[in-house]
Amino acid sequence: MKNPRLVISLGLALGLAGCSAAQEPPTPAPDPAAVEKAEQEEARVDGVRAEINRLADGYDYDAAIKLAKKDSAEQLNQMASGLEEEKGQVSAWEEPNNIPHLFFHSLIVDPGRAFDEGSSSQGYADYMVTQKEFAAILDELYARDYVLVNPEDFASLDGQGQMEYRDIMLPQGKKPVVLSIDDLSYYEYMEGDGFASKLVLDKDGKVRNEYVDAEGKTQVGAFDVTTMVDDFIAEHPDFTYRDARGLIAMTGYNGAFGYRTSASQYPQSKTLEADQKKAAEIAEAMKNSGWVFASHSWGHIATGTVSMDRLKRDTKLWKAEVEPIVGKTGHYIYPFGSDIARTQRYAGDRYQFFKDQGFDYFYGVDGTTRTWMQQGDEYQRQMRINVDGLQFAKELRGDRPVLGSFFKVEDVIDPARE
């Protein structure tokens, strides 16, 4: 006879095993398609959330709220209430006719080569700043709550073609400033003197500088105003109002962005068409990121004093050789600050010529006042402060200083100037 305890134990064990199997069926393998779909949705939501935050950081709360509300994801919809609260804390800048404008030329990357007592070294010392100085200036502007704005954000033509000021909505304490860079052409005379050599697009379509160092090694990175500003905004998205970067004043006689794109100056160039195509691609990428192009004349001429015939010929060349690359623009930055009038309102043949060519925004130079603006019925006018060695020296002498509200020259000046 079998052991009764053994029989009972075996029966009980088999019974429990059967019961356990009934209660805990094997977990089915996850559906790969469902997993992939969930991961794609998570990535999409993360991307939309990042875009909402970017818009809000740039003070475009209406666009951020609209994007949050219309999305199918509830977690994004829930962001709208917080965004509405943030929006309620901004107010219109009270002085739209009192906005400063700082301008720079291309940055000196290697002071040792720029300040080598060559034929151009004094000009570099007078009219340029170093990369080190510009980095310090950006830090100071941000620390003092300045925000980059586009002139078209604070002044634009209405439906009847009349210029009027618009509200810039900023949090308490934030202050608008316009930035511009002249001559982003990497002129032939600058070659080998310690500047970036051109703009290029990296594998991700991002605009970068090409720089050849003193040993002849080519580097790609942020070595000039536009690329450094782009990188700074990537780290400090609240430094820009609705994606504003700055204005880029373009000439044409040596081409654009380091490419010899002028058909009139380089008629024998075998790379002319390729250079024009590359430059146009770079310009498009820059416009998409918030940069605005301006005419600086084709030949860097004194627009306020040259003959009308010369002005017309020059403008025709700019329209033929630069506009196809950078696109149409309503902005004109006077070379040498050679304005077509003093402080009186615009009128006369030169003004009418510029209006006929499609220009509505005009910029001169005045390093003696923090801000000067003038609005006519059909135009907006603004003076720019030159940030360069000449202005640094003037400030240090105490000669009508104007930069103190932006940065202290003593704190940013590069010892390499000595």
C-alpha positions in Angstrom: 0.0 0.0 0.0 1.3 3.4 -0.9 2.2 5.8 1.8 -1.0 7.8 2.4 0.9 11.0 3.3 2.9 10.8 0.1 -0.3 10.3 -2.0 -2.0 13.2 -0.3 1.1 15.5 -0.6 1.5 14.7 -4.3 -2.2 15.3 -4.9 -2.1 18.6 -3.0 1.0 19.7 -4.8 -0.5 18.9 -8.2 -3.7 20.7 -7.2 -1.9 23.8 -6.1 0.2 23.8 -9.2 -2.9 23.6 -11.3 -4.6 26.4 -9.3 -1.5 28.6 -9.6 -1.3 28.1 -13.3 -4.9 29.1 -13.6 -4.4 32.2 -11.5 -1.2 33.5 -13.2 -1.2 32.9 -16.9 2.0 33.6 -18.8 2.6 37.3 -19.6 2.2 37.8 -23.3 5.2 39.3 -25.2 4.8 43.1 -25.8 3.5 44.1 -29.2 6.6 45.7 -31.0 4.3 47.9 -33.0 2.6 49.2 -29.9 5.9 49.8 -28.1 7.2 51.7 -31.1 4.0 53.8 -31.3 4.2 54.7 -27.6 7.9 55.7 -27.9 7.1 57.8 -30.9 4.3 59.6 -29.1 6.6 60.2 -26.1 9.2 61.7 -28.3 6.6 63.8 -30.1 5.3 65.1 -26.8 8.8 65.9 -25.6 9.5 67.8 -28.8 6.3 69.8 -28.6 7.0 70.6 -24.9 10.4 71.9 -25.8 9.0 74.1 -28.5 6.3 75.4 -26.1 9.1 76.3 -23.6 11.2 77.9 -26.2 8.3 80.1 -27.3 7.6 81.1 -23.7 11.2 81.7 -22.9 11.2 84.1 -25.9 8.1 85.9 -24.5 5.8 84.7 -27.3 3.2 83.5 -24.9 0.3 83.6 -27.3 2.0 81.2 -29.6 3.1 78.9 -26.7 -0.5 78.8 -25.3 -2.0 78.1 -28.7 0.4 75.2 -29.2 -0.3 73.8 -25.8 -4.1 74.0 -26.1 -4.4 72.5 -29.6 -2.2 69.4 -28.9 -3.8 66.0 -28.4 -1.7 65.3 -25.3 -3.4 66.2 -22.0 -0.1 66.8 -20.3 0.6 69.6 -22.8 -2.9 71.0 -22.5 -2.2 71.4 -18.8 0.7 73.7 -19.4 -1.6 76.4 -20.8 -2.8 77.6 -17.3 0.8 78.2 -16.2 1.6 80.0 -19.4 -1.5 82.2 -19.0 -0.2 83.2 -15.6 3.3 84.0 -17.0 1.7 86.1 -19.8 -0.2 88.1 -17.2 3.1 89.3 -15.7 4.4 91.0 -18.8 3.7 94.5 -19.9 4.4 96.8 -22.9 7.8 98.5 -23.0 6.9 102.1 -22.2 9.4 103.8 -24.5 9.3 102.2 -27.9 11.0 105.3 -29.3 13.8 104.9 -26.9 15.6 101.6 -27.8 19.4 101.5 -28.0 21.3 99.8 -30.9 24.8 98.4 -30.6 26.9 97.4 -33.6 30.0 95.4 -34.2 32.3 94.3 -37.0 33.8 90.8 -37.4 35.6 89.6 -34.3 39.3 89.3 -33.9 39.9 85.6 -33.0 43.7 85.8 -32.8 44.9 89.3 -31.5 48.5 88.2 -32.1 48.0 88.2 -35.8 45.6 91.1 -35.9 47.7 93.4 -33.8 51.0 92.5 -35.5 51.8 96.0 -36.6 50.9 95.1 -40.2 49.3 97.6 -42.6 45.8 96.8 -41.3 46.6 96.4 -37.6 45.6 99.9 -36.5 42.3 99.6 -38.4 41.6 96.4 -36.6 42.4 98.0 -33.2 40.1 100.9 -34.1 37.1 99.2 -35.6 37.0 95.7 -34.2 36.7 94.0 -30.9 38.2 90.6 -30.0 36.3 87.4 -29.5 37.1 87.6 -25.8 35.7 91.1 -25.5 32.5 90.1 -27.3 31.9 87.1 -25.1 32.3 89.4 -22.0 29.9 91.9 -23.5 27.2 89.3 -24.1 27.5 88.1 -20.5 27.1 91.7 -19.3 24.1 92.5 -21.5 22.4 89.4 -20.3 23.3 90.0 -16.6 21.8 93.5 -17.0 18.5 92.1 -18.3 18.8 93.3 -21.9 16.8 91.4 -24.5 17.5 91.3 -28.3 14.7 92.7 -30.4 14.1 93.1 -34.1 13.2 96.7 -35.2 10.1 95.3 -37.0 8.9 94.1 -33.6 8.7 97.6 -32.3 7.9 99.6 -35.5 6.1 98.6 -38.7 4.0 99.9 -41.5 0.2 99.6 -41.0 -2.3 98.8 -43.7 -2.1 102.3 -45.1 1.7 102.3 -45.4 2.1 104.5 -42.3 4.9 103.6 -39.9 3.7 103.1 -36.3 5.2 101.9 -33.0 4.1 98.5 -31.7 4.1 97.0 -28.2 7.0 94.9 -27.1 5.7 92.8 -24.2 8.4 92.1 -21.6 8.6 91.1 -17.9 9.3 93.8 -15.4 13.0 94.8 -15.5 13.8 93.5 -19.0 15.0 96.0 -21.5 15.1 95.9 -25.3 18.3 96.4 -27.4 19.0 96.0 -31.1 22.3 94.4 -32.2 23.9 94.5 -35.7 27.0 93.5 -37.4 28.6 95.2 -40.4 30.4 93.7 -43.4 29.9 90.0 -42.9 31.8 89.3 -46.1 35.2 88.3 -44.8 37.0 90.7 -47.1 40.1 89.6 -48.9 42.3 92.0 -46.9 41.4 90.1 -43.7 42.9 86.8 -44.9 45.6 85.5 -42.6 45.0 88.2 -40.0 43.3 86.2 -37.3 39.7 86.3 -38.3 37.2 83.7 -39.3 37.4 83.0 -43.0 33.8 82.2 -43.9 30.5 80.8 -42.8 29.6 77.2 -43.5 26.7 74.8 -42.8 27.5 71.8 -40.6 26.0 68.3 -41.1 22.9 69.4 -39.1 22.4 72.5 -41.3 23.6 74.9 -38.5 25.6 77.9 -39.5 29.1 77.9 -38.2 32.4 79.7 -38.9 35.4 78.2 -40.6 38.6 79.5 -39.0 42.2 78.8 -40.0 44.6 79.2 -37.0 48.2 80.4 -37.1 49.4 76.8 -37.7 47.2 76.4 -40.7 44.7 74.1 -39.0 41.1 74.6 -40.1 38.5 74.6 -37.3 34.7 74.8 -37.5 32.8 76.5 -34.7 31.6 79.8 -33.3 34.3 82.5 -34.1 32.2 85.6 -35.0 29.3 87.6 -33.8 26.4 85.7 -35.5 27.5 82.2 -34.5 28.4 83.3 -30.9 25.0 85.0 -30.5 23.3 81.8 -31.8 25.2 79.7 -29.2 24.5 82.2 -26.5 20.8 82.1 -27.2 20.8 78.3 -27.2 22.0 78.5 -23.6 20.0 81.6 -22.6 16.7 81.5 -24.6 15.3 84.5 -22.6 18.0 86.7 -24.2 15.8 87.0 -27.4 12.4 88.5 -28.0 10.5 86.1 -30.3 13.6 84.7 -32.0 15.2 88.1 -32.7 19.0 88.0 -33.3 20.1 91.1 -35.1 20.7 92.9 -38.4 23.5 92.0 -40.8 24.7 94.8 -43.0 25.9 93.3 -46.3 28.0 94.8 -49.1 28.7 93.0 -52.3 32.1 93.9 -53.8 34.0 91.0 -52.2 31.0 88.7 -52.1 29.1 87.4 -49.1 30.1 85.3 -46.0 33.6 84.6 -47.4 32.3 83.4 -50.8 33.4 85.4 -53.8 29.9 85.8 -55.2 30.2 89.0 -57.2 29.9 88.3 -60.9 31.2 91.8 -61.7 34.3 91.4 -59.6 35.1 87.8 -60.2 33.9 87.1 -63.8 36.5 84.4 -64.4 35.8 82.5 -61.2 35.2 78.8 -61.9 33.4 78.5 -58.6 31.2 81.6 -59.0 27.9 79.7 -59.3 28.8 77.2 -56.5 29.8 80.1 -54.2 26.5 81.9 -54.9 24.5 78.8 -54.2 26.4 78.1 -50.9 26.0 81.7 -49.8 22.2 81.6 -50.5 21.8 78.5 -48.5 23.6 80.1 -45.6 21.5 83.2 -45.8 18.3 81.2 -45.8 19.4 79.3 -42.7 20.3 82.5 -40.9 16.9 84.1 -41.8 15.2 81.0 -40.5 17.0 81.4 -37.2 16.0 85.0 -36.8 18.7 87.1 -38.4 17.6 90.0 -40.6 19.7 91.3 -43.6 20.2 94.9 -44.5 21.8 96.7 -47.4 25.1 98.3 -46.6 25.5 99.4 -50.2 27.3 97.3 -52.7 30.6 99.1 -52.6 30.6 100.5 -49.0 30.0 104.0 -50.4 29.3 107.3 -48.5 25.6 107.3 -49.3 25.0 110.7 -47.9 27.5 112.5 -50.1 28.1 110.6 -53.3 26.4 111.7 -56.5 22.9 110.4 -57.2 24.3 108.7 -60.3 26.8 106.8 -58.2 24.2 105.9 -55.6 21.9 104.6 -58.3 24.6 102.5 -59.9 25.7 101.1 -56.6 22.1 100.2 -55.6 21.6 98.5 -58.9 24.6 96.3 -58.3 23.4 95.5 -54.8 20.0 94.5 -56.2 21.7 92.4 -58.9 24.4 90.6 -56.8 23.4 90.6 -53.1 19.7 90.6 -53.1 19.5 87.2 -54.9 21.6 85.8 -52.1 20.1 87.4 -48.9 16.6 88.2 -50.3 14.6 91.4 -50.3 15.0 93.7 -47.3 13.5 97.0 -46.1 16.6 97.9 -44.0 19.4 100.2 -45.0 22.5 100.7 -42.8 24.6 103.6 -44.0 28.3 102.9 -44.6 30.5 105.1 -42.5 27.2 106.3 -40.9 26.8 108.6 -43.9 23.2 109.5 -43.4 21.1 111.4 -46.0 20.1 114.0 -43.4 21.1 115.4 -40.1 18.4 115.5 -37.4 15.7 116.9 -39.6 13.0 114.6 -40.9 13.7 112.8 -44.2 12.6 114.4 -47.5 14.0 115.0 -50.9 15.4 113.0 -53.8 17.7 110.6 -51.9 15.0 109.6 -49.4 12.5 109.2 -52.2 15.0 107.0 -54.1 15.5 104.8 -51.1 11.7 104.5 -50.6 11.3 103.6 -54.2 13.8 100.8 -53.8 11.8 99.4 -50.9 13.7 100.6 -47.9 11.7 101.6 -44.8 14.2 101.4 -41.9 17.4 103.5 -41.8 20.4 103.4 -39.5 23.2 105.9 -38.9 26.0 106.0 -36.3 26.2 108.1 -33.2 28.5 107.1 -30.4 27.7 110.1 -28.2 24.2 109.2 -27.1 22.7 106.1 -25.6 19.8 106.1 -28.0 18.4 108.3 -30.8 15.3 107.4 -32.9 13.0 109.2 -35.3 9.8 108.0 -36.9 8.4 109.6 -40.0 5.1 108.9 -41.7 6.6 106.1 -43.8 10.0 105.3 -42.2 11.8 104.3 -39.0 15.2 105.8 -38.2 17.7 104.7 -35.5 21.2 105.6 -34.6 23.7 102.9 -33.6 26.5 103.0 -31.1 29.8 101.7 -32.5 31.3 99.1 -30.2 35.0 99.1 -31.1 38.5 100.2 -30.1 37.7 103.8 -30.9 34.7 103.9 -28.7 36.5 102.0 -25.9 39.3 104.7 -25.9 36.7 107.5 -25.9 34.9 106.0 -23.0 38.1 105.5 -21.0 38.9 109.2 -21.5 35.5 110.1 -20.2 34.6 111.7 -23.5 30.8 111.6 -23.5 30.6 107.9 -22.4 27.5 106.0 -23.3 28.4 102.3 -22.8 28.1 102.3 -19.0 24.5 101.1 -19.0 25.5 98.1 -21.1 28.9 97.1 -19.7 32.0 98.7 -18.2 34.8 98.9 -20.7 37.3 98.3 -18.0 35.7 94.9 -17.3 35.5 93.7 -20.9 38.6 95.1 -22.6 41.1 92.5 -23.8 44.6 92.8 -22.4 45.9 91.9 -25.8 45.1 95.5 -26.8 48.0 96.8 -24.7 
